[in-house]
Amino acid sequence: MSTELDDDPQDASGVAPPRGSGPLGSGPARSDPIVNVTGLRKRFGTNEVLKGIDLQVQRGEVIAIIGKSGSGKSTLLRCINGLEVFQEGALQVEGQPLKHGDAKAMRALRQHVGMIFQSFNLFPHLSVGRNVMLAPTLVKARDGAAAEAQARTLLARVGLAEKFDAWPDQLSGGQQQRVAIARALAMEPSVMLCDEITSALDPELVGEVLKVVEGLADEGMTLMMVTHEMNFARKVSDRVVFMHAGRIHEMGPPEQLFGAPQTPELQQFLSALH
């Protein structure tokens, strides 16, 4: 059974008020959740990877998801954006239920949900600018001039204004990941999912990517991040979710989970990091 701690001074649910009221996030602190996951179960054959996940994310919240490899973290994100089909439970984003059998509903859902992966997945045959422009022109039928203007704005936002005409293989890994962030932002998502987005980077490049993500958090973007960067999770997140063996084992504000872990599993996980 999932354990949710109830000694959070902010709220019994552990939900912190949304961080930002900036251009990417608005609305009251206590509204309907922007992401609502109930009773989610996911199996690969006989292996049950998610064993009944309940999680509500408020608009503007930053959620860090931590845990060992194999605990179900990445699978949860892949279910939220429709990349994985789950067997039981329900999932809503912006009030819209995820329906795998309904292609129109899935397209609508994916316009609300952006995702950044461990590998950058840039198209090598397209320039940096064209990588960012592709989805808005194809999916949103944005005209070329508007898409280019948006791409230039977003590349400037991630610190790569001068790389519009560069090719992906001319960039460092950190720069490629920042282009991937700009590309995800081009679809103007309501929620951004980040799946261990620094794990493929050399250590000296991690900081430049995390700085961009921290900027998104400060602007009020709703973020769900699977991360191994514990200091970053402590600094940026409103709530931390610790997953263990396919369940949410502990959940609460970072000072609570990192400062006073309640279960042996979380205590062991944190001690193994030092």
C-alpha positions as CSV (number, residue, x, y, z in Angstrom):
1,M,0.0,0.0,0.0
2,S,1.3,3.5,-0.9
3,T,2.5,5.5,2.1
4,E,1.7,9.2,2.1
5,L,3.0,11.2,5.0
6,D,0.5,13.5,6.8
7,D,2.8,15.6,8.9
8,D,3.4,18.2,6.1
9,P,2.9,21.6,7.7
10,Q,1.6,22.9,4.3
11,D,-1.2,20.5,3.8
12,A,-2.1,16.9,4.8
13,S,-1.7,15.8,1.2
14,G,1.9,17.0,0.9
15,V,0.9,19.3,-1.9
16,A,2.8,22.5,-1.9
17,P,1.2,25.7,-3.4
18,P,2.3,26.3,-6.9
19,R,5.7,27.9,-7.2
20,G,5.0,30.5,-9.9
21,S,2.5,32.8,-11.2
22,G,4.7,33.7,-14.2
23,P,3.9,33.4,-17.9
24,L,4.0,29.5,-17.8
25,G,1.8,28.9,-14.8
26,S,-1.2,30.6,-13.3
27,G,-4.4,29.7,-11.5
28,P,-5.3,29.2,-7.8
29,A,-3.1,27.2,-5.5
30,R,-5.9,24.8,-4.8
31,S,-7.7,23.9,-8.0
32,D,-8.4,20.7,-9.8
33,P,-5.1,18.8,-10.3
34,I,-3.5,19.3,-13.7
35,V,-2.3,15.6,-13.6
36,N,-4.5,13.1,-11.9
37,V,-3.4,9.5,-11.6
38,T,-5.6,7.0,-9.8
39,G,-5.0,3.3,-9.2
40,L,-2.5,3.0,-12.1
41,R,-1.2,-0.5,-12.8
42,K,1.2,-1.4,-15.5
43,R,2.5,-4.9,-16.4
44,F,5.1,-6.1,-18.8
45,G,4.0,-9.7,-19.3
46,T,3.9,-11.1,-15.7
47,N,6.1,-8.4,-14.3
48,E,3.9,-5.7,-12.6
49,V,6.0,-2.5,-12.8
50,L,3.4,-0.1,-11.4
51,K,1.3,-1.5,-8.5
52,G,-1.5,1.0,-8.0
53,I,-0.1,4.6,-8.3
54,D,-2.2,7.5,-6.9
55,L,-0.7,10.9,-7.6
56,Q,-2.3,14.3,-8.1
57,V,-0.2,17.2,-9.4
58,Q,-1.3,20.8,-9.0
59,R,-0.8,23.4,-11.7
60,G,2.7,25.0,-11.3
61,E,4.0,22.3,-9.0
62,V,7.5,20.8,-9.4
63,I,7.6,17.1,-8.6
64,A,10.9,15.2,-8.3
65,I,10.5,11.4,-8.6
66,I,13.4,9.5,-7.0
67,G,14.1,5.8,-6.4
68,K,16.3,2.9,-7.5
69,S,16.5,1.7,-11.1
70,G,13.5,-0.6,-11.8
71,S,11.2,1.1,-9.2
72,G,8.8,2.3,-12.0
73,K,9.8,6.0,-12.2
74,S,10.3,6.2,-16.0
75,T,7.4,3.9,-16.7
76,L,5.1,6.3,-14.8
77,L,6.2,9.2,-16.9
78,R,5.8,7.1,-20.1
79,C,2.2,6.2,-19.0
80,I,1.4,9.9,-18.4
81,N,2.3,10.9,-21.9
82,G,0.8,7.9,-23.5
83,L,3.9,6.0,-24.6
84,E,3.0,3.0,-22.5
85,V,-0.4,1.3,-22.3
86,F,-1.5,0.7,-18.7
87,Q,-3.8,-2.2,-17.7
88,E,-5.7,-0.7,-14.8
89,G,-6.5,2.7,-13.3
90,A,-7.2,6.1,-14.8
91,L,-5.1,9.0,-15.9
92,Q,-6.2,12.6,-16.7
93,V,-4.2,15.6,-17.9
94,E,-6.0,19.0,-17.9
95,G,-9.2,17.1,-17.2
96,Q,-8.9,15.0,-20.3
97,P,-8.8,11.2,-19.8
98,L,-6.1,9.2,-21.5
99,K,-7.7,6.8,-24.0
100,H,-5.3,4.6,-25.9
101,G,-7.9,3.4,-28.3
102,D,-8.9,7.0,-29.4
103,A,-6.3,8.5,-31.7
104,K,-7.9,11.9,-31.6
105,A,-7.9,12.0,-27.8
106,M,-4.2,10.8,-27.8
107,R,-3.2,13.6,-30.1
108,A,-5.0,16.1,-27.9
109,L,-3.3,14.8,-24.8
110,R,0.2,15.0,-26.3
111,Q,-0.4,18.6,-27.1
112,H,-0.7,19.2,-23.3
113,V,2.3,17.0,-22.3
114,G,5.9,17.7,-23.3
115,M,8.6,15.1,-22.6
116,I,12.4,15.3,-22.5
117,F,14.3,12.0,-22.6
118,Q,17.7,10.9,-21.5
119,S,18.9,10.7,-25.1
120,F,18.3,13.9,-27.0
121,N,16.6,12.4,-30.0
122,L,17.3,15.4,-32.3
123,F,16.8,14.8,-36.0
124,P,20.4,14.7,-37.3
125,H,19.4,15.8,-40.9
126,L,17.7,19.0,-39.6
127,S,19.3,22.1,-38.3
128,V,18.8,23.1,-34.7
129,G,16.2,25.7,-35.7
130,R,14.3,23.2,-37.9
131,N,14.3,20.6,-35.1
132,V,12.5,23.2,-32.9
133,M,10.1,24.3,-35.7
134,L,9.1,20.8,-36.8
135,A,6.3,19.9,-34.4
136,P,4.5,23.3,-34.4
137,T,4.4,23.3,-38.2
138,L,3.3,19.7,-38.5
139,V,0.9,19.4,-35.5
140,K,-0.3,22.9,-35.0
141,A,-0.1,24.0,-38.6
142,R,1.9,27.1,-37.6
143,D,3.2,29.0,-40.6
144,G,6.9,29.1,-41.3
145,A,7.6,32.7,-40.2
146,A,5.8,32.3,-36.9
147,A,7.4,28.9,-36.2
148,E,10.8,30.4,-36.9
149,A,10.2,33.4,-34.7
150,Q,9.1,31.1,-31.9
151,A,12.1,28.8,-32.4
152,R,14.5,31.7,-32.2
153,T,12.9,33.0,-29.0
154,L,13.0,29.5,-27.4
155,L,16.6,28.9,-28.4
156,A,17.5,32.3,-26.9
157,R,15.7,31.2,-23.7
158,V,17.9,28.1,-23.3
159,G,21.0,30.1,-24.1
160,L,21.5,29.0,-27.7
161,A,20.4,31.9,-29.8
162,E,23.4,31.7,-32.0
163,K,22.9,28.0,-32.8
164,F,19.7,28.3,-35.0
165,D,21.5,27.2,-38.2
166,A,23.9,24.7,-36.5
167,W,23.6,21.0,-36.9
168,P,23.0,18.7,-33.9
169,D,26.4,16.9,-34.3
170,Q,28.2,20.3,-34.0
171,L,26.8,20.7,-30.4
172,S,27.9,19.3,-27.1
173,G,25.6,16.9,-25.3
174,G,24.5,19.7,-22.9
175,Q,23.7,21.9,-25.9
176,Q,21.7,19.2,-27.6
177,Q,19.7,18.6,-24.5
178,R,18.9,22.3,-24.3
179,V,17.7,22.2,-27.9
180,A,15.5,19.2,-26.9
181,I,14.0,21.4,-24.1
182,A,13.4,24.2,-26.6
183,R,11.7,21.7,-28.9
184,A,9.4,20.4,-26.2
185,L,8.5,24.0,-25.2
186,A,7.6,24.8,-28.8
187,M,4.4,22.8,-28.4
188,E,3.5,25.0,-25.4
189,P,2.7,22.1,-23.1
190,S,0.8,22.4,-19.8
191,V,3.0,19.8,-18.2
192,M,6.7,19.0,-18.8
193,L,8.0,15.5,-18.1
194,C,11.8,15.1,-17.7
195,D,13.1,11.6,-17.6
196,E,16.6,11.6,-16.2
197,I,17.6,14.3,-18.7
198,T,21.1,14.7,-17.3
199,S,22.1,11.0,-17.0
200,A,23.7,10.8,-20.5
201,L,25.7,14.0,-20.0
202,D,29.3,14.4,-18.9
203,P,29.4,15.8,-15.3
204,E,30.6,19.2,-16.5
205,L,27.6,19.6,-18.7
206,V,24.9,18.8,-16.2
207,G,24.7,22.2,-14.6
208,E,23.9,24.1,-17.8
209,V,20.8,21.8,-18.4
210,L,19.7,22.0,-14.8
211,K,19.9,25.8,-14.9
212,V,17.4,25.8,-17.8
213,V,15.0,23.5,-15.9
214,E,15.3,25.6,-12.8
215,G,14.3,28.6,-14.9
216,L,11.2,26.8,-16.1
217,A,10.3,26.0,-12.5
218,D,10.7,29.6,-11.5
219,E,8.4,30.7,-14.3
220,G,5.7,28.4,-13.1
221,M,5.9,25.5,-15.5
222,T,4.4,22.3,-14.1
223,L,7.2,19.8,-14.0
224,M,7.5,16.1,-13.2
225,M,11.2,15.1,-13.1
226,V,12.7,11.6,-12.7
227,T,16.2,12.5,-11.4
228,H,19.3,11.2,-9.7
229,E,20.4,14.8,-8.9
230,M,19.4,14.9,-5.3
231,N,20.7,18.4,-4.5
232,F,18.7,19.7,-7.5
233,A,15.6,17.9,-6.4
234,R,16.0,19.3,-2.9
235,K,16.5,22.8,-4.3
236,V,13.8,23.0,-7.0
237,S,11.0,20.7,-6.2
238,D,7.8,21.4,-4.2
239,R,7.3,17.7,-3.5
240,V,9.5,14.6,-3.7
241,V,8.0,11.3,-4.6
242,F,10.1,8.2,-3.6
243,M,9.1,5.1,-5.6
244,H,10.1,1.7,-4.4
245,A,9.1,-1.7,-6.0
246,G,6.4,-0.1,-8.2
247,R,4.7,1.9,-5.5
248,I,4.9,5.4,-4.1
249,H,6.6,4.7,-0.8
250,E,6.9,8.2,0.6
251,M,5.9,11.6,-0.6
252,G,6.2,15.1,0.8
253,P,8.2,18.3,0.7
254,P,12.0,17.9,0.1
255,E,13.0,18.9,3.5
256,Q,10.8,16.2,5.0
257,L,12.0,13.3,2.7
258,F,15.6,14.2,2.7
259,G,15.8,15.4,6.3
260,A,13.6,12.9,8.0
261,P,12.9,9.8,5.9
262,Q,10.3,7.7,7.5
263,T,10.9,4.2,6.0
264,P,13.9,1.9,6.0
265,E,13.8,1.8,2.2
266,L,14.2,5.5,1.8
267,Q,16.8,5.7,4.5
268,Q,18.8,3.0,2.7
269,F,18.3,4.7,-0.7
270,L,19.6,8.0,0.6
271,S,22.5,6.5,2.6
272,A,23.7,4.6,-0.5
273,L,24.1,8.0,-2.4
274,H,26.8,9.2,0.0
